Amino acid sequence: MRDPNKKPAPHPSPESAHYWQAAREHRLEIPRCNACQKFWFPPSQSCPHCLAADFSWSPVSGRGKVFSFVTYHRVYHPAFAKDVPYVVALVELEEGPRLLTNIVGVAPDAVTCDMPVQVTFDDYEEGVSVPKFMPRNAAAE
């Protein structure tokens, strides 16, 4: 039985396994179509832009901006009780795709749409690293 106070780990699908492996190595990589050269996320077996099945996993800058967000004040899982309040955000990468993630390193009430952010990695369990984002000015410090 899993400890209810332990944060759940991702369960990669065949399409997302590379993403999570790169995250464990503190790299942010997403699919890029070899035909039209566009990035996309979440991972799938073909490009949503041109439907080509020929793609590569490519490193991205890790920079972006907050597109939208919500602040959670309620505990929906006991493992997140110490994190409340926390921000769940849709971050638009400079490369275009949007990732659902958390904003960390800043008070929840200071998060705004269009806030420049930079990826950071949360190593909360052996072999598990989750990409999260922090304000870009804080990432440079």
N, C-alpha and C positions, 0 to 999 in steps of 0.2 A: 504494500500500500504506500502510495506517495505521501510524503510529508505535506500537509495542507499549508504549512508556513513557508514552504520552499517555492520560489517562483517557477512557473512552468517553463520548460525548455522548448524551443522550436522543434517541430517534427518535419524536417525537410521532405518535400515531394521530390520526385526525380527531376522536375523542372527547376526547383529552387536549391538543390543540394550544393551547386557551385557557389551560389550567393552566400550560403551559410558557412561554407568552408573558407571562402575569402574573408568573411567577417571574423572568423576565429583567428585569422592571420592579420587582423586589423587593416584589411583592404576592402574598399567599396568597389564592387564590380557588378555591372548589370549587362544584360544582353544588348548587342549592337548588330544590326542586320548587315550582312556582307553585300547585299544587293543595293539597298537604298541608303545605307550608312546611318540610319536613325536608331536611337536608343529607345528601349521601352522597359517598363516595369508594371506589374509583376512579371516574372519570367514565364514564358510559355514555349511551346514547341515551334512556333512560327511567328514571324514579324506581324504585328497588328496593323502596320502601315501599308505593307505591300504583299503580305502573306507568304513571303519567301521563307523556306525552312533552313536556309543557310545563314547562320549567325555565329558570332564569337562573343565570349565574355570579355568585356573591356573595362579597364579601370576608369573611374570617373573622378572628377575633382574633389567631391565631397563637400562642395560649396553649393549653397542654394538660398532660398528664402522661404519663410513661413507663408504658405498659401492660405491655410485655414487651421483653426485649432479649437479645442475644447479643454476646459480644466475640470478634472474629476475631483470631487470633494467627498464622494461616497466610496466606501470600501466594498468592491465587488468580489474580491478574492483576498483571503486573509494574508497572503504573502505580500500584498501591496499596502498593507495597513500603515507601515512606517513611511510610505512615499506620499500619502495623501496630504495636501492636494498635489496633483501632478498633471502635466500637460500632454495631451495626445494631439499630434499635429500632422497635417499633410504638408510635407516639405517638397517644394518644386526645385529640383536640381538645376544647376546652370545648363546641363545637357538636355533638359526638357522633362524627363519623367518625374512623377510625383511619388514619394514614399510615405507610407503611414508609419509614424515613429513617435518618439518622445522628445520633448525639449527639456534639457537639463542645464544646470549651471547658472540658472537665473530664477528669480522669484516668479511664480506662475502669473502674478498680476502684472509683470513687466513684459510678458510676451505679447507681441503685436503681429498683425498680418504684415507681410513684406519685410519682416525682420531678417537681416542677413545672418545665416547660420553656417556652421561647419560641422562635419561629422566627427564624432568621438565614439569610442567603443566601450560598452559596459560588459566587463568580464565578471559576471555574477556567479558563475559555476564553472568547474573544471570542464574545459572543452566547449564552453558556450560563451559566445560574445555577440552582443546585440548592438547594431548600429543605432546610435541616438544622435541628436544634434544639440549644439550649444551656440549661443550668440557668437558671431564671428569675431568680434572684438575681444571676447573672453578667450577664444581659442588661440589668439596671438600672444596672450600674456603668459 
